[in-house]
Amino acid sequence: MNEDPLKDATFVPSNMSLAAVIDHMGSDVSMQRGRPYDGQPHTTDGKRGAEFIRNMTFRDLRDCFIRGFISSHMKYKNGSLETIQPNQTLIDECEKGQNAAICQNDVYTLVGDTDPIAVWQNMACEIEKVMKIYPNIDKKDWKALL
């Protein structure tokens, strides 16, 4: 195996775990629109990701991003039930969906970092709620998750 990723497009570091190698080989290594939806059914890389977005404006998408971004922040301090403000208040408000009294500037008041993929996952759920298809997963796939 070539250890130089610049010379070999199939480069996989020799210290990768088997799970990491399998993930590396999946369809998430490109952003080609024609790649298969071959991930777990309840994820964006699976059947759930094949759903077309419809009946939404770009502003609706922005609102979903804002709610997803806010919802991805920590609500409690690590190891305690002590809340982080204004995160808790904003996260609770996000649960109201389209009726939430939040605006785009609220994202600048949040405390702490967040996981960018968590933002996307929460945004996708918000999109499904606006489309009135949440949760967008077959009952048999849902049972398999439990």
C-alpha positions as CSV (number, residue, x, y, z in Angstrom):
1,M,0.0,0.0,0.0
2,N,1.3,3.4,-0.9
3,E,1.7,5.7,2.1
4,D,1.5,8.9,0.1
5,P,-2.0,10.1,-0.4
6,L,-0.9,12.6,-3.0
7,K,0.4,9.8,-5.3
8,D,-2.3,7.2,-4.7
9,A,-6.1,8.0,-4.7
10,T,-6.8,4.7,-2.9
11,F,-4.6,5.7,0.0
12,V,-5.7,4.4,3.4
13,P,-3.5,5.1,6.4
14,S,-2.1,1.9,7.8
15,N,-3.1,2.8,11.4
16,M,-6.8,3.1,10.5
17,S,-9.3,0.7,12.3
18,L,-11.4,-1.7,10.3
19,A,-14.5,0.5,10.9
20,A,-12.6,3.6,9.7
21,V,-11.5,1.8,6.6
22,I,-15.0,0.6,5.8
23,D,-16.3,4.1,6.4
24,H,-13.5,5.5,4.1
25,M,-14.7,3.2,1.3
26,G,-18.3,4.4,1.6
27,S,-20.2,6.9,-0.5
28,D,-19.4,9.8,1.8
29,V,-16.0,10.2,0.2
30,S,-17.4,12.4,-2.6
31,M,-20.2,14.8,-3.2
32,Q,-21.2,13.5,-6.6
33,R,-25.0,13.8,-6.8
34,G,-25.3,10.4,-8.4
35,R,-23.6,8.5,-5.6
36,P,-25.8,5.7,-4.0
37,Y,-27.9,6.1,-0.9
38,D,-26.2,3.1,0.7
39,G,-25.9,4.2,4.3
40,Q,-28.1,3.2,7.2
41,P,-31.7,3.8,6.3
42,H,-32.4,6.4,9.0
43,T,-29.5,8.7,7.9
44,T,-29.0,11.2,5.2
45,D,-26.7,8.6,3.5
46,G,-29.5,6.1,3.4
47,K,-33.1,6.0,2.2
48,R,-34.0,9.0,4.3
49,G,-31.5,11.1,2.4
50,A,-33.1,10.3,-1.0
51,E,-36.2,12.4,0.0
52,F,-36.6,15.5,-2.1
53,I,-37.0,18.8,-0.3
54,R,-40.3,20.4,-1.3
55,N,-42.7,23.2,-0.4
56,M,-40.0,25.3,1.2
57,T,-38.4,28.6,0.5
58,F,-34.7,29.5,1.0
59,R,-35.8,31.5,4.1
60,D,-37.5,28.4,5.4
61,L,-34.2,26.5,5.0
62,R,-32.3,29.3,6.8
63,D,-34.8,29.1,9.6
64,C,-34.2,25.3,9.8
65,F,-30.5,25.9,9.9
66,I,-30.8,28.4,12.7
67,R,-33.0,26.0,14.8
68,G,-30.6,23.1,14.0
69,F,-27.6,25.2,14.9
70,I,-29.1,26.3,18.2
71,S,-30.3,22.8,19.0
72,S,-26.8,21.4,18.5
73,H,-25.4,23.4,21.4
74,M,-25.0,22.1,25.0
75,K,-27.9,22.9,27.3
76,Y,-26.2,21.7,30.5
77,K,-22.7,22.1,31.9
78,N,-20.7,18.9,31.7
79,G,-21.4,16.5,34.6
80,S,-24.2,18.6,36.1
81,L,-27.8,19.7,35.7
82,E,-26.7,23.3,35.8
83,T,-28.0,24.9,32.7
84,I,-26.0,27.1,30.3
85,Q,-27.7,30.3,29.4
86,P,-28.8,31.6,26.9
87,N,-28.5,28.1,25.3
88,Q,-31.2,26.5,27.4
89,T,-33.7,29.2,26.7
90,L,-33.0,29.3,23.0
91,I,-33.0,25.4,22.7
92,D,-36.4,25.3,24.5
93,E,-37.7,28.0,22.2
94,C,-36.5,26.0,19.1
95,E,-38.8,23.1,20.2
96,K,-41.7,25.4,19.1
97,G,-40.6,24.9,15.5
98,Q,-42.0,27.6,13.1
99,N,-43.6,29.3,16.1
100,A,-40.3,29.9,17.9
101,A,-39.5,33.5,18.8
102,I,-35.9,33.4,17.7
103,C,-34.0,35.2,15.0
104,Q,-30.7,34.8,13.1
105,N,-28.8,37.0,15.5
106,D,-29.5,34.7,18.4
107,V,-26.9,32.3,17.1
108,Y,-24.2,34.8,18.1
109,T,-25.2,34.7,21.8
110,L,-24.7,30.9,22.2
111,V,-22.1,29.6,24.6
112,G,-19.6,26.9,23.5
113,D,-18.8,25.0,20.4
114,T,-20.9,22.5,18.5
115,D,-20.4,19.5,16.2
116,P,-21.0,20.6,12.6
117,I,-22.6,17.2,11.7
118,A,-25.0,17.5,14.6
119,V,-26.0,20.9,13.1
120,W,-26.8,19.2,9.8
121,Q,-28.7,16.3,11.5
122,N,-30.8,18.7,13.6
123,M,-31.3,20.9,10.5
124,A,-32.5,17.9,8.5
125,C,-35.1,17.0,11.2
126,E,-36.3,20.7,11.2
127,I,-36.7,20.4,7.4
128,E,-38.7,17.2,7.7
129,K,-40.9,18.9,10.3
130,V,-41.6,21.8,8.0
131,M,-42.4,19.3,5.2
132,K,-44.6,17.4,7.7
133,I,-42.8,14.1,7.1
134,Y,-40.9,13.9,10.4
135,P,-39.8,11.3,11.4
136,N,-39.0,10.3,7.8
137,I,-38.2,6.6,8.4
138,D,-40.0,3.3,7.7
139,K,-41.6,1.6,10.7
140,K,-39.4,-1.6,10.1
141,D,-36.3,0.5,10.0
142,W,-37.4,2.4,13.2
143,K,-37.8,-1.0,15.0
144,A,-34.4,-2.1,13.9
145,L,-32.9,0.9,15.7
146,L,-34.5,0.1,19.0
